[in-house]
Amino acid sequence: MEMANRKPLFQGDSEIDQIFKIFKGKGTPDNVTWPGIEEFPEFKRSFPKWIAQPDLYAPLERSLGADGINLLKQMWE
């Protein structure tokens, strides 16, 4: 995806900024969506709780096409 669009999907200026941008787009993980995530030492229960954005891939449809979007979804989900 990044090679096709020549830019990162989630561009952050630091590690935490990038993680939060991923959470904003994909939703903040929890033990339901990712069993055991809350046991990771780096995971903080105080992270903001975002819900997944249903239109996350919409801006990429033109450049990636249906097959590219399908591949991206399969890699992420």
C-alpha positions as CSV (number, residue, x, y, z in Angstrom):
1,M,0.0,0.0,0.0
2,E,2.7,2.4,1.0
3,M,4.6,1.6,-2.2
4,A,1.5,2.2,-4.4
5,N,0.7,5.5,-2.7
6,R,4.2,6.6,-2.0
7,K,3.3,7.5,1.6
8,P,2.6,5.7,4.8
9,L,-1.0,4.8,5.7
10,F,-0.4,5.9,9.3
11,Q,2.3,8.6,9.4
12,G,3.4,9.5,12.9
13,D,6.1,11.8,14.1
14,S,7.0,9.5,17.0
15,E,6.3,5.9,18.0
16,I,3.3,6.8,20.3
17,D,1.9,9.2,17.6
18,Q,2.1,6.4,15.0
19,I,0.4,3.9,17.4
20,F,-2.4,6.3,18.2
21,K,-2.9,7.0,14.4
22,I,-3.3,3.2,13.9
23,F,-5.7,3.0,16.8
24,K,-7.7,6.0,15.5
25,G,-8.1,4.2,12.1
26,K,-8.4,0.6,13.2
27,G,-9.7,1.0,16.7
28,T,-7.9,0.6,20.0
29,P,-7.4,-3.1,20.6
30,D,-8.7,-4.8,23.7
31,N,-8.8,-8.3,25.0
32,V,-11.9,-9.0,22.9
33,T,-10.3,-7.9,19.6
34,W,-6.8,-9.1,20.5
35,P,-6.7,-11.6,23.3
36,G,-3.9,-11.0,25.7
37,I,-3.0,-7.5,24.4
38,E,-3.7,-5.9,27.8
39,E,-1.0,-8.2,29.3
40,F,1.7,-6.7,27.1
41,P,4.0,-4.5,29.2
42,E,3.9,-1.7,26.7
43,F,0.1,-1.7,26.5
44,K,-1.5,0.9,28.8
45,R,-5.1,0.5,29.8
46,S,-5.2,4.3,29.9
47,F,-4.7,4.5,26.1
48,P,-7.6,6.5,24.5
49,K,-10.4,4.2,23.3
50,W,-11.1,4.7,19.6
51,I,-13.5,2.7,17.5
52,A,-12.5,1.5,14.0
53,Q,-13.4,3.8,11.1
54,P,-15.6,2.1,8.6
55,D,-14.3,4.3,5.7
56,L,-10.6,3.9,6.5
57,Y,-9.8,2.4,3.1
58,A,-12.1,4.7,1.0
59,P,-9.3,7.2,0.1
60,L,-7.2,4.4,-1.2
61,E,-9.7,2.9,-3.6
62,R,-8.7,5.0,-6.5
63,S,-5.0,4.1,-6.4
64,L,-5.3,0.5,-5.2
65,G,-8.4,-0.7,-6.9
66,A,-10.7,-3.4,-5.5
67,D,-8.0,-6.1,-5.5
68,G,-5.6,-3.9,-3.6
69,I,-8.1,-2.9,-1.0
70,N,-9.1,-6.6,-0.6
71,L,-5.4,-7.5,-0.1
72,L,-4.9,-4.7,2.4
73,K,-8.0,-5.7,4.4
74,Q,-6.8,-9.4,4.5
75,M,-3.4,-8.3,5.8
76,W,-4.9,-6.0,8.5
77,E,-7.8,-8.2,9.7
